[in-house]
Amino acid sequence: MEEQKFKLPPYAMVNLESGSYQLIRYLLDMGHRDIYFLSSNREMIPTATRINGYKRAFEEYGLQVDDGKFVDCNAVAFEQAFQMTEELVQSGKNIDAIVAMNDMMALGALRVLMNKGVRIPEEISLAGYDDVIFSNVAAIPLTTVRQDIFRLSRAAVDMLVRMIGGGQGNEHFMIEPDLVVRKSTGRKQTKTP
């Protein structure tokens, strides 16, 4: 039987898996192991690729991935992250770090942790994704993954112009994101009895 080859449509996107991998790898390097991920529908590409980055970092560390650490949110929004973080904290589970699908969700988690008197990052490290303006001006500036939206937009427009002009339309442009470390994450503190 002959193998079918599928041709991907043209795209310009950020390497979401790489961004998630960088972030989780950093947290693992800081000694964190109980890293919870506020995710969304795992069948959606943005979620699935970020989870792949999480899993790759754990596997490279020789650590087992616990699917119970993925907290499914109905929406990638402040309110949903607030509610799910509140439930997570009340559950009494060991939590070293919380990573959110985006910075707005991380800000929802931040609000809960601050309301409950959790010291960030001494007790729980917190990180988001996107590097929106609010992440740097939050009460505790958020560690996040920066996506170069200007560069991404420019690549997409250039690609579209070439396609309109009769180009092949088979380009694939992937941008590598950058980890931005701020005050919401730090080395895991050893707990004293």
Rosetta constraint file for C-alpha pairs under 8 A:
AtomPair CA 8 CA 170 HARMONIC 7.68 0.50
AtomPair CA 9 CA 169 HARMONIC 7.70 0.50
AtomPair CA 9 CA 170 HARMONIC 6.36 0.50
AtomPair CA 9 CA 171 HARMONIC 7.96 0.50
AtomPair CA 10 CA 169 HARMONIC 5.88 0.50
AtomPair CA 10 CA 170 HARMONIC 4.88 0.50
AtomPair CA 10 CA 171 HARMONIC 4.93 0.50
AtomPair CA 10 CA 172 HARMONIC 5.42 0.50
AtomPair CA 11 CA 156 HARMONIC 7.39 0.50
AtomPair CA 11 CA 171 HARMONIC 6.59 0.50
AtomPair CA 11 CA 172 HARMONIC 5.04 0.50
AtomPair CA 11 CA 173 HARMONIC 6.12 0.50
AtomPair CA 12 CA 152 HARMONIC 6.44 0.50
AtomPair CA 12 CA 155 HARMONIC 6.44 0.50
AtomPair CA 12 CA 156 HARMONIC 5.55 0.50
AtomPair CA 12 CA 172 HARMONIC 6.06 0.50
AtomPair CA 12 CA 173 HARMONIC 4.51 0.50
AtomPair CA 12 CA 174 HARMONIC 5.87 0.50
AtomPair CA 12 CA 175 HARMONIC 7.80 0.50
AtomPair CA 13 CA 152 HARMONIC 6.47 0.50
AtomPair CA 13 CA 173 HARMONIC 6.42 0.50
AtomPair CA 13 CA 174 HARMONIC 5.19 0.50
AtomPair CA 13 CA 175 HARMONIC 6.24 0.50
AtomPair CA 14 CA 147 HARMONIC 6.70 0.50
AtomPair CA 14 CA 152 HARMONIC 7.31 0.50
AtomPair CA 14 CA 174 HARMONIC 5.55 0.50
AtomPair CA 14 CA 175 HARMONIC 4.64 0.50
AtomPair CA 14 CA 176 HARMONIC 6.06 0.50
AtomPair CA 14 CA 177 HARMONIC 6.58 0.50
AtomPair CA 15 CA 19 HARMONIC 6.52 0.50
AtomPair CA 15 CA 174 HARMONIC 6.06 0.50
AtomPair CA 15 CA 175 HARMONIC 5.89 0.50
AtomPair CA 15 CA 176 HARMONIC 5.48 0.50
AtomPair CA 15 CA 177 HARMONIC 6.63 0.50
AtomPair CA 16 CA 20 HARMONIC 6.26 0.50
AtomPair CA 16 CA 46 HARMONIC 6.86 0.50
AtomPair CA 16 CA 49 HARMONIC 6.05 0.50
AtomPair CA 16 CA 50 HARMONIC 5.72 0.50
AtomPair CA 16 CA 53 HARMONIC 7.84 0.50
AtomPair CA 16 CA 177 HARMONIC 7.63 0.50
AtomPair CA 17 CA 21 HARMONIC 6.00 0.50
AtomPair CA 17 CA 49 HARMONIC 4.83 0.50
AtomPair CA 17 CA 50 HARMONIC 4.74 0.50
AtomPair CA 17 CA 51 HARMONIC 7.39 0.50
AtomPair CA 17 CA 52 HARMONIC 6.12 0.50
AtomPair CA 17 CA 53 HARMONIC 4.46 0.50
AtomPair CA 17 CA 54 HARMONIC 7.87 0.50
AtomPair CA 18 CA 22 HARMONIC 6.08 0.50
AtomPair CA 18 CA 50 HARMONIC 7.90 0.50
AtomPair CA 18 CA 53 HARMONIC 6.05 0.50
AtomPair CA 18 CA 176 HARMONIC 7.06 0.50
AtomPair CA 18 CA 177 HARMONIC 7.22 0.50
AtomPair CA 19 CA 23 HARMONIC 6.30 0.50
AtomPair CA 19 CA 50 HARMONIC 7.55 0.50
AtomPair CA 19 CA 53 HARMONIC 7.37 0.50
AtomPair CA 19 CA 145 HARMONIC 6.08 0.50
AtomPair CA 19 CA 176 HARMONIC 7.46 0.50
AtomPair CA 19 CA 177 HARMONIC 5.57 0.50
AtomPair CA 19 CA 178 HARMONIC 6.81 0.50
AtomPair CA 19 CA 179 HARMONIC 6.99 0.50
AtomPair CA 20 CA 24 HARMONIC 6.11 0.50
AtomPair CA 20 CA 50 HARMONIC 5.17 0.50
AtomPair CA 20 CA 51 HARMONIC 7.42 0.50
AtomPair CA 20 CA 53 HARMONIC 4.95 0.50
AtomPair CA 20 CA 54 HARMONIC 5.88 0.50
AtomPair CA 20 CA 145 HARMONIC 7.79 0.50
AtomPair CA 21 CA 25 HARMONIC 5.82 0.50
AtomPair CA 21 CA 50 HARMONIC 7.57 0.50
AtomPair CA 21 CA 52 HARMONIC 7.88 0.50
AtomPair CA 21 CA 53 HARMONIC 4.07 0.50
AtomPair CA 21 CA 54 HARMONIC 5.36 0.50
AtomPair CA 21 CA 55 HARMONIC 7.92 0.50
AtomPair CA 21 CA 56 HARMONIC 6.67 0.50
AtomPair CA 21 CA 57 HARMONIC 5.54 0.50
AtomPair CA 22 CA 26 HARMONIC 6.11 0.50
AtomPair CA 22 CA 53 HARMONIC 7.85 0.50
AtomPair CA 22 CA 57 HARMONIC 7.86 0.50
AtomPair CA 22 CA 179 HARMONIC 6.56 0.50
AtomPair CA 23 CA 27 HARMONIC 6.39 0.50
AtomPair CA 23 CA 144 HARMONIC 7.66 0.50
AtomPair CA 23 CA 145 HARMONIC 7.20 0.50
AtomPair CA 23 CA 179 HARMONIC 6.45 0.50
AtomPair CA 24 CA 28 HARMONIC 6.12 0.50
AtomPair CA 24 CA 53 HARMONIC 7.72 0.50
AtomPair CA 24 CA 54 HARMONIC 5.78 0.50
AtomPair CA 24 CA 57 HARMONIC 6.20 0.50
AtomPair CA 24 CA 58 HARMONIC 7.85 0.50
AtomPair CA 25 CA 29 HARMONIC 6.09 0.50
AtomPair CA 25 CA 54 HARMONIC 7.98 0.50
AtomPair CA 25 CA 57 HARMONIC 5.31 0.50
AtomPair CA 25 CA 58 HARMONIC 7.60 0.50
AtomPair CA 26 CA 30 HARMONIC 6.28 0.50
AtomPair CA 27 CA 31 HARMONIC 6.61 0.50
AtomPair CA 27 CA 32 HARMONIC 5.56 0.50
AtomPair CA 27 CA 97 HARMONIC 7.78 0.50
AtomPair CA 27 CA 185 HARMONIC 7.91 0.50
AtomPair CA 27 CA 186 HARMONIC 7.92 0.50
AtomPair CA 27 CA 187 HARMONIC 7.91 0.50
AtomPair CA 28 CA 32 HARMONIC 4.97 0.50
AtomPair CA 28 CA 33 HARMONIC 6.30 0.50
AtomPair CA 28 CA 58 HARMONIC 7.89 0.50
AtomPair CA 28 CA 61 HARMONIC 7.99 0.50
AtomPair CA 30 CA 186 HARMONIC 6.51 0.50
AtomPair CA 30 CA 187 HARMONIC 4.43 0.50
AtomPair CA 30 CA 188 HARMONIC 6.00 0.50
AtomPair CA 31 CA 187 HARMONIC 6.19 0.50
AtomPair CA 31 CA 188 HARMONIC 5.25 0.50
AtomPair CA 32 CA 96 HARMONIC 5.56 0.50
AtomPair CA 32 CA 97 HARMONIC 6.74 0.50
AtomPair CA 32 CA 187 HARMONIC 7.55 0.50
AtomPair CA 32 CA 188 HARMONIC 5.70 0.50
AtomPair CA 33 CA 96 HARMONIC 6.56 0.50
AtomPair CA 34 CA 69 HARMONIC 7.60 0.50
AtomPair CA 34 CA 94 HARMONIC 6.54 0.50
AtomPair CA 34 CA 95 HARMONIC 5.27 0.50
AtomPair CA 34 CA 96 HARMONIC 5.01 0.50
AtomPair CA 34 CA 97 HARMONIC 6.48 0.50
AtomPair CA 35 CA 69 HARMONIC 6.70 0.50
AtomPair CA 35 CA 95 HARMONIC 6.50 0.50
AtomPair CA 35 CA 96 HARMONIC 5.80 0.50
AtomPair CA 35 CA 97 HARMONIC 4.68 0.50
AtomPair CA 35 CA 98 HARMONIC 5.70 0.50
AtomPair CA 35 CA 99 HARMONIC 7.17 0.50
AtomPair CA 36 CA 69 HARMONIC 4.65 0.50
AtomPair CA 36 CA 70 HARMONIC 6.01 0.50
AtomPair CA 36 CA 71 HARMONIC 7.05 0.50
AtomPair CA 36 CA 95 HARMONIC 7.05 0.50
AtomPair CA 36 CA 97 HARMONIC 6.19 0.50
AtomPair CA 36 CA 98 HARMONIC 4.76 0.50
AtomPair CA 36 CA 99 HARMONIC 6.16 0.50
AtomPair CA 37 CA 69 HARMONIC 6.16 0.50
AtomPair CA 37 CA 70 HARMONIC 4.91 0.50
AtomPair CA 37 CA 71 HARMONIC 5.91 0.50
AtomPair CA 37 CA 98 HARMONIC 5.86 0.50
AtomPair CA 37 CA 99 HARMONIC 4.80 0.50
AtomPair CA 37 CA 100 HARMONIC 5.75 0.50
AtomPair CA 37 CA 101 HARMONIC 7.57 0.50
AtomPair CA 38 CA 70 HARMONIC 6.27 0.50
AtomPair CA 38 CA 71 HARMONIC 4.89 0.50
AtomPair CA 38 CA 72 HARMONIC 6.34 0.50
AtomPair CA 38 CA 73 HARMONIC 6.64 0.50
AtomPair CA 38 CA 81 HARMONIC 6.96 0.50
AtomPair CA 38 CA 84 HARMONIC 7.92 0.50
AtomPair CA 38 CA 98 HARMONIC 7.28 0.50
AtomPair CA 38 CA 99 HARMONIC 6.17 0.50
AtomPair CA 38 CA 100 HARMONIC 4.66 0.50
AtomPair CA 38 CA 101 HARMONIC 6.13 0.50
AtomPair CA 38 CA 105 HARMONIC 7.83 0.50
AtomPair CA 39 CA 47 HARMONIC 6.48 0.50
AtomPair CA 39 CA 70 HARMONIC 6.36 0.50
AtomPair CA 39 CA 71 HARMONIC 5.75 0.50
AtomPair CA 39 CA 72 HARMONIC 5.13 0.50
AtomPair CA 39 CA 73 HARMONIC 5.85 0.50
AtomPair CA 39 CA 76 HARMONIC 7.56 0.50
AtomPair CA 39 CA 100 HARMONIC 6.60 0.50
AtomPair CA 39 CA 101 HARMONIC 5.64 0.50
AtomPair CA 40 CA 44 HARMONIC 7.97 0.50
AtomPair CA 40 CA 47 HARMONIC 6.26 0.50
AtomPair CA 40 CA 71 HARMONIC 7.85 0.50
AtomPair CA 40 CA 72 HARMONIC 5.15 0.50
AtomPair CA 40 CA 73 HARMONIC 4.91 0.50
AtomPair CA 40 CA 74 HARMONIC 6.21 0.50
AtomPair CA 40 CA 75 HARMONIC 6.43 0.50
AtomPair CA 40 CA 76 HARMONIC 6.42 0.50
AtomPair CA 40 CA 101 HARMONIC 7.62 0.50
AtomPair CA 41 CA 47 HARMONIC 6.63 0.50
AtomPair CA 41 CA 72 HARMONIC 6.86 0.50
AtomPair CA 41 CA 73 HARMONIC 7.50 0.50
AtomPair CA 41 CA 74 HARMONIC 7.43 0.50
AtomPair CA 42 CA 47 HARMONIC 5.34 0.50
AtomPair CA 42 CA 48 HARMONIC 5.25 0.50
AtomPair CA 43 CA 47 HARMONIC 7.11 0.50
AtomPair CA 43 CA 48 HARMONIC 6.12 0.50
AtomPair CA 44 CA 48 HARMONIC 6.03 0.50
AtomPair CA 45 CA 49 HARMONIC 5.89 0.50
AtomPair CA 46 CA 50 HARMONIC 6.31 0.50
AtomPair CA 47 CA 51 HARMONIC 6.16 0.50
AtomPair CA 47 CA 101 HARMONIC 7.47 0.50
AtomPair CA 48 CA 52 HARMONIC 6.18 0.50
AtomPair CA 49 CA 53 HARMONIC 6.43 0.50
AtomPair CA 50 CA 54 HARMONIC 6.36 0.50
AtomPair CA 51 CA 55 HARMONIC 6.14 0.50
AtomPair CA 52 CA 56 HARMONIC 6.03 0.50
AtomPair CA 53 CA 57 HARMONIC 6.29 0.50
AtomPair CA 54 CA 58 HARMONIC 6.47 0.50
AtomPair CA 55 CA 59 HARMONIC 6.04 0.50
AtomPair CA 55 CA 65 HARMONIC 6.34 0.50
AtomPair CA 56 CA 60 HARMONIC 6.11 0.50
AtomPair CA 57 CA 61 HARMONIC 6.39 0.50
AtomPair CA 58 CA 62 HARMONIC 6.33 0.50
AtomPair CA 58 CA 63 HARMONIC 5.12 0.50
AtomPair CA 58 CA 64 HARMONIC 6.76 0.50
AtomPair CA 58 CA 65 HARMONIC 6.47 0.50
AtomPair CA 59 CA 63 HARMONIC 5.53 0.50
AtomPair CA 59 CA 64 HARMONIC 6.89 0.50
AtomPair CA 59 CA 65 HARMONIC 7.55 0.50
AtomPair CA 66 CA 70 HARMONIC 7.96 0.50
AtomPair CA 71 CA 84 HARMONIC 7.49 0.50
AtomPair CA 73 CA 80 HARMONIC 6.24 0.50
AtomPair CA 73 CA 81 HARMONIC 6.95 0.50
AtomPair CA 73 CA 84 HARMONIC 7.06 0.50
AtomPair CA 74 CA 80 HARMONIC 6.89 0.50
AtomPair CA 75 CA 80 HARMONIC 6.13 0.50
AtomPair CA 76 CA 80 HARMONIC 6.94 0.50
AtomPair CA 76 CA 81 HARMONIC 7.37 0.50
AtomPair CA 76 CA 101 HARMONIC 6.92 0.50
AtomPair CA 76 CA 102 HARMONIC 7.30 0.50
AtomPair CA 76 CA 105 HARMONIC 6.44 0.50
AtomPair CA 77 CA 81 HARMONIC 6.29 0.50
AtomPair CA 77 CA 104 HARMONIC 6.24 0.50
AtomPair CA 77 CA 105 HARMONIC 5.38 0.50
AtomPair CA 77 CA 108 HARMONIC 7.95 0.50
AtomPair CA 78 CA 82 HARMONIC 6.06 0.50
AtomPair CA 78 CA 104 HARMONIC 5.26 0.50
AtomPair CA 78 CA 105 HARMONIC 4.55 0.50
AtomPair CA 78 CA 106 HARMONIC 7.50 0.50
AtomPair CA 78 CA 107 HARMONIC 6.60 0.50
AtomPair CA 78 CA 108 HARMONIC 4.59 0.50
AtomPair CA 78 CA 109 HARMONIC 7.84 0.50
AtomPair CA 79 CA 83 HARMONIC 6.29 0.50
AtomPair CA 79 CA 105 HARMONIC 7.67 0.50
AtomPair CA 79 CA 108 HARMONIC 6.34 0.50
AtomPair CA 80 CA 84 HARMONIC 6.16 0.50
AtomPair CA 80 CA 105 HARMONIC 7.51 0.50
AtomPair CA 80 CA 108 HARMONIC 7.78 0.50
AtomPair CA 81 CA 85 HARMONIC 5.84 0.50
AtomPair CA 81 CA 100 HARMONIC 7.97 0.50
AtomPair CA 81 CA 105 HARMONIC 5.04 0.50
AtomPair CA 81 CA 106 HARMONIC 7.18 0.50
AtomPair CA 81 CA 108 HARMONIC 5.33 0.50
AtomPair CA 81 CA 109 HARMONIC 5.79 0.50
AtomPair CA 82 CA 86 HARMONIC 6.16 0.50
AtomPair CA 82 CA 105 HARMONIC 7.39 0.50
AtomPair CA 82 CA 108 HARMONIC 4.43 0.50
AtomPair CA 82 CA 109 HARMONIC 5.15 0.50
AtomPair CA 82 CA 111 HARMONIC 7.15 0.50
AtomPair CA 82 CA 112 HARMONIC 6.12 0.50
AtomPair CA 83 CA 87 HARMONIC 6.38 0.50
AtomPair CA 84 CA 88 HARMONIC 6.06 0.50
AtomPair CA 85 CA 89 HARMONIC 6.05 0.50
AtomPair CA 85 CA 108 HARMONIC 7.95 0.50
AtomPair CA 85 CA 109 HARMONIC 5.53 0.50
AtomPair CA 85 CA 112 HARMONIC 6.71 0.50
AtomPair CA 86 CA 90 HARMONIC 6.15 0.50
AtomPair CA 86 CA 109 HARMONIC 7.83 0.50
AtomPair CA 86 CA 112 HARMONIC 6.11 0.50
AtomPair CA 87 CA 91 HARMONIC 6.12 0.50
AtomPair CA 88 CA 92 HARMONIC 7.40 0.50
AtomPair CA 88 CA 93 HARMONIC 7.22 0.50
AtomPair CA 89 CA 93 HARMONIC 7.07 0.50
AtomPair CA 95 CA 124 HARMONIC 6.59 0.50
AtomPair CA 96 CA 123 HARMONIC 6.97 0.50
AtomPair CA 96 CA 124 HARMONIC 5.06 0.50
AtomPair CA 96 CA 125 HARMONIC 6.40 0.50
AtomPair CA 96 CA 188 HARMONIC 7.02 0.50
AtomPair CA 97 CA 124 HARMONIC 5.03 0.50
AtomPair CA 97 CA 125 HARMONIC 4.42 0.50
AtomPair CA 97 CA 126 HARMONIC 5.60 0.50
AtomPair CA 97 CA 127 HARMONIC 7.96 0.50
AtomPair CA 98 CA 124 HARMONIC 7.25 0.50
AtomPair CA 98 CA 125 HARMONIC 6.35 0.50
AtomPair CA 98 CA 126 HARMONIC 4.91 0.50
AtomPair CA 98 CA 127 HARMONIC 6.46 0.50
AtomPair CA 99 CA 106 HARMONIC 7.05 0.50
AtomPair CA 99 CA 126 HARMONIC 5.87 0.50
AtomPair CA 99 CA 127 HARMONIC 4.83 0.50
AtomPair CA 99 CA 128 HARMONIC 5.71 0.50
AtomPair CA 100 CA 105 HARMONIC 5.76 0.50
AtomPair CA 100 CA 106 HARMONIC 5.22 0.50
AtomPair CA 100 CA 127 HARMONIC 6.37 0.50
AtomPair CA 100 CA 128 HARMONIC 4.83 0.50
AtomPair CA 100 CA 129 HARMONIC 6.83 0.50
AtomPair CA 101 CA 105 HARMONIC 6.74 0.50
AtomPair CA 101 CA 106 HARMONIC 7.75 0.50
AtomPair CA 101 CA 128 HARMONIC 6.29 0.50
AtomPair CA 101 CA 129 HARMONIC 6.00 0.50
AtomPair CA 102 CA 106 HARMONIC 6.42 0.50
AtomPair CA 102 CA 128 HARMONIC 4.97 0.50
AtomPair CA 102 CA 129 HARMONIC 4.26 0.50
AtomPair CA 102 CA 130 HARMONIC 5.92 0.50
AtomPair CA 103 CA 107 HARMONIC 6.11 0.50
AtomPair CA 103 CA 127 HARMONIC 7.56 0.50
AtomPair CA 103 CA 128 HARMONIC 4.36 0.50
AtomPair CA 103 CA 129 HARMONIC 5.17 0.50
AtomPair CA 103 CA 130 HARMONIC 6.14 0.50
AtomPair CA 103 CA 131 HARMONIC 6.65 0.50
AtomPair CA 103 CA 132 HARMONIC 6.62 0.50
AtomPair CA 103 CA 134 HARMONIC 7.87 0.50
AtomPair CA 103 CA 135 HARMONIC 6.24 0.50
AtomPair CA 103 CA 142 HARMONIC 7.81 0.50
AtomPair CA 103 CA 144 HARMONIC 7.18 0.50
AtomPair CA 104 CA 108 HARMONIC 6.45 0.50
AtomPair CA 104 CA 128 HARMONIC 7.70 0.50
AtomPair CA 105 CA 109 HARMONIC 6.37 0.50
AtomPair CA 105 CA 128 HARMONIC 7.24 0.50
AtomPair CA 106 CA 110 HARMONIC 6.01 0.50
AtomPair CA 106 CA 126 HARMONIC 7.02 0.50
AtomPair CA 106 CA 127 HARMONIC 6.25 0.50
AtomPair CA 106 CA 128 HARMONIC 5.11 0.50
AtomPair CA 106 CA 142 HARMONIC 7.92 0.50
AtomPair CA 107 CA 111 HARMONIC 6.22 0.50
AtomPair CA 107 CA 135 HARMONIC 7.57 0.50
AtomPair CA 107 CA 138 HARMONIC 7.70 0.50
AtomPair CA 108 CA 112 HARMONIC 6.64 0.50
AtomPair CA 109 CA 113 HARMONIC 6.27 0.50
AtomPair CA 110 CA 114 HARMONIC 6.05 0.50
AtomPair CA 110 CA 126 HARMONIC 7.39 0.50
AtomPair CA 111 CA 115 HARMONIC 6.03 0.50
AtomPair CA 112 CA 116 HARMONIC 6.22 0.50
AtomPair CA 113 CA 117 HARMONIC 6.29 0.50
AtomPair CA 113 CA 118 HARMONIC 5.11 0.50
AtomPair CA 113 CA 119 HARMONIC 7.68 0.50
AtomPair CA 113 CA 120 HARMONIC 7.85 0.50
AtomPair CA 114 CA 118 HARMONIC 5.71 0.50
AtomPair CA 114 CA 119 HARMONIC 7.34 0.50
AtomPair CA 118 CA 123 HARMONIC 6.39 0.50
AtomPair CA 118 CA 124 HARMONIC 7.20 0.50
AtomPair CA 119 CA 123 HARMONIC 5.26 0.50
AtomPair CA 119 CA 124 HARMONIC 6.80 0.50
AtomPair CA 120 CA 124 HARMONIC 5.45 0.50
AtomPair CA 120 CA 125 HARMONIC 5.80 0.50
AtomPair CA 120 CA 126 HARMONIC 7.32 0.50
AtomPair CA 120 CA 140 HARMONIC 7.84 0.50
AtomPair CA 120 CA 184 HARMONIC 5.80 0.50
AtomPair CA 120 CA 185 HARMONIC 7.16 0.50
AtomPair CA 121 CA 125 HARMONIC 4.32 0.50
AtomPair CA 121 CA 126 HARMONIC 6.99 0.50
AtomPair CA 121 CA 183 HARMONIC 7.19 0.50
AtomPair CA 121 CA 184 HARMONIC 5.22 0.50
AtomPair CA 121 CA 185 HARMONIC 4.93 0.50
AtomPair CA 121 CA 186 HARMONIC 5.57 0.50
AtomPair CA 121 CA 187 HARMONIC 7.93 0.50
AtomPair CA 122 CA 186 HARMONIC 7.07 0.50
AtomPair CA 122 CA 187 HARMONIC 7.76 0.50
AtomPair CA 122 CA 188 HARMONIC 7.02 0.50
AtomPair CA 122 CA 189 HARMONIC 6.16 0.50
AtomPair CA 123 CA 188 HARMONIC 7.66 0.50
AtomPair CA 123 CA 189 HARMONIC 6.99 0.50
AtomPair CA 124 CA 185 HARMONIC 7.77 0.50
AtomPair CA 125 CA 184 HARMONIC 5.73 0.50
AtomPair CA 125 CA 185 HARMONIC 4.37 0.50
AtomPair CA 125 CA 186 HARMONIC 6.33 0.50
AtomPair CA 126 CA 142 HARMONIC 7.09 0.50
AtomPair CA 126 CA 143 HARMONIC 7.11 0.50
AtomPair CA 126 CA 184 HARMONIC 5.38 0.50
AtomPair CA 126 CA 185 HARMONIC 5.73 0.50
AtomPair CA 127 CA 142 HARMONIC 5.86 0.50
AtomPair CA 127 CA 143 HARMONIC 4.87 0.50
AtomPair CA 127 CA 144 HARMONIC 5.44 0.50
AtomPair CA 127 CA 184 HARMONIC 6.72 0.50
AtomPair CA 127 CA 185 HARMONIC 6.95 0.50
AtomPair CA 128 CA 142 HARMONIC 6.83 0.50
AtomPair CA 128 CA 143 HARMONIC 6.44 0.50
AtomPair CA 128 CA 144 HARMONIC 4.68 0.50
AtomPair CA 128 CA 145 HARMONIC 6.93 0.50
AtomPair CA 129 CA 144 HARMONIC 4.78 0.50
AtomPair CA 129 CA 145 HARMONIC 4.69 0.50
AtomPair CA 129 CA 146 HARMONIC 6.91 0.50
AtomPair CA 130 CA 144 HARMONIC 6.52 0.50
AtomPair CA 130 CA 145 HARMONIC 5.46 0.50
AtomPair CA 130 CA 146 HARMONIC 5.16 0.50
AtomPair CA 130 CA 147 HARMONIC 5.77 0.50
AtomPair CA 131 CA 135 HARMONIC 5.99 0.50
AtomPair CA 131 CA 136 HARMONIC 7.63 0.50
AtomPair CA 131 CA 144 HARMONIC 5.66 0.50
AtomPair CA 131 CA 145 HARMONIC 5.97 0.50
AtomPair CA 131 CA 146 HARMONIC 4.88 0.50
AtomPair CA 131 CA 147 HARMONIC 7.12 0.50
AtomPair CA 131 CA 180 HARMONIC 7.93 0.50
AtomPair CA 132 CA 136 HARMONIC 7.66 0.50
AtomPair CA 133 CA 137 HARMONIC 6.90 0.50
AtomPair CA 134 CA 138 HARMONIC 5.81 0.50
AtomPair CA 135 CA 141 HARMONIC 5.72 0.50
AtomPair CA 135 CA 142 HARMONIC 5.05 0.50
AtomPair CA 135 CA 143 HARMONIC 7.71 0.50
AtomPair CA 135 CA 144 HARMONIC 7.64 0.50
AtomPair CA 136 CA 141 HARMONIC 4.72 0.50
AtomPair CA 136 CA 142 HARMONIC 6.13 0.50
AtomPair CA 137 CA 141 HARMONIC 5.88 0.50
AtomPair CA 138 CA 142 HARMONIC 7.06 0.50
AtomPair CA 140 CA 183 HARMONIC 6.18 0.50
AtomPair CA 140 CA 184 HARMONIC 5.94 0.50
AtomPair CA 141 CA 182 HARMONIC 5.77 0.50
AtomPair CA 141 CA 183 HARMONIC 5.51 0.50
AtomPair CA 141 CA 184 HARMONIC 6.03 0.50
AtomPair CA 142 CA 181 HARMONIC 7.54 0.50
AtomPair CA 142 CA 182 HARMONIC 5.52 0.50
AtomPair CA 142 CA 183 HARMONIC 6.32 0.50
AtomPair CA 142 CA 184 HARMONIC 5.06 0.50
AtomPair CA 142 CA 185 HARMONIC 7.69 0.50
AtomPair CA 143 CA 179 HARMONIC 7.74 0.50
AtomPair CA 143 CA 180 HARMONIC 5.63 0.50
AtomPair CA 143 CA 181 HARMONIC 4.53 0.50
AtomPair CA 143 CA 182 HARMONIC 4.54 0.50
AtomPair CA 143 CA 183 HARMONIC 6.73 0.50
AtomPair CA 143 CA 184 HARMONIC 5.76 0.50
AtomPair CA 143 CA 185 HARMONIC 6.33 0.50
AtomPair CA 144 CA 179 HARMONIC 6.18 0.50
AtomPair CA 144 CA 180 HARMONIC 5.31 0.50
AtomPair CA 144 CA 181 HARMONIC 6.62 0.50
AtomPair CA 144 CA 182 HARMONIC 7.79 0.50
AtomPair CA 145 CA 177 HARMONIC 6.49 0.50
AtomPair CA 145 CA 178 HARMONIC 5.59 0.50
AtomPair CA 145 CA 179 HARMONIC 4.57 0.50
AtomPair CA 145 CA 180 HARMONIC 5.73 0.50
AtomPair CA 146 CA 177 HARMONIC 5.63 0.50
AtomPair CA 146 CA 178 HARMONIC 5.13 0.50
AtomPair CA 146 CA 179 HARMONIC 6.23 0.50
AtomPair CA 146 CA 180 HARMONIC 6.55 0.50
AtomPair CA 147 CA 176 HARMONIC 7.75 0.50
AtomPair CA 147 CA 177 HARMONIC 5.01 0.50
AtomPair CA 147 CA 178 HARMONIC 6.84 0.50
AtomPair CA 148 CA 152 HARMONIC 6.20 0.50
AtomPair CA 148 CA 175 HARMONIC 7.68 0.50
AtomPair CA 148 CA 177 HARMONIC 6.91 0.50
AtomPair CA 149 CA 153 HARMONIC 5.90 0.50
AtomPair CA 150 CA 154 HARMONIC 6.06 0.50
AtomPair CA 151 CA 155 HARMONIC 6.17 0.50
AtomPair CA 152 CA 156 HARMONIC 6.27 0.50
AtomPair CA 152 CA 175 HARMONIC 7.03 0.50
AtomPair CA 153 CA 157 HARMONIC 6.16 0.50
AtomPair CA 154 CA 158 HARMONIC 6.06 0.50
AtomPair CA 155 CA 159 HARMONIC 6.05 0.50
AtomPair CA 155 CA 173 HARMONIC 7.24 0.50
AtomPair CA 156 CA 160 HARMONIC 6.16 0.50
AtomPair CA 157 CA 161 HARMONIC 6.14 0.50
AtomPair CA 158 CA 162 HARMONIC 6.28 0.50
AtomPair CA 159 CA 163 HARMONIC 6.25 0.50
AtomPair CA 159 CA 169 HARMONIC 7.41 0.50
AtomPair CA 159 CA 171 HARMONIC 7.32 0.50
AtomPair CA 160 CA 164 HARMONIC 6.14 0.50
AtomPair CA 161 CA 165 HARMONIC 6.15 0.50
AtomPair CA 162 CA 166 HARMONIC 6.45 0.50
AtomPair CA 162 CA 167 HARMONIC 5.06 0.50
AtomPair CA 162 CA 169 HARMONIC 7.57 0.50
AtomPair CA 163 CA 167 HARMONIC 4.41 0.50
AtomPair CA 163 CA 168 HARMONIC 6.38 0.50
AtomPair CA 163 CA 169 HARMONIC 5.29 0.50
AtomPair CA 181 CA 185 HARMONIC 7.29 0.50
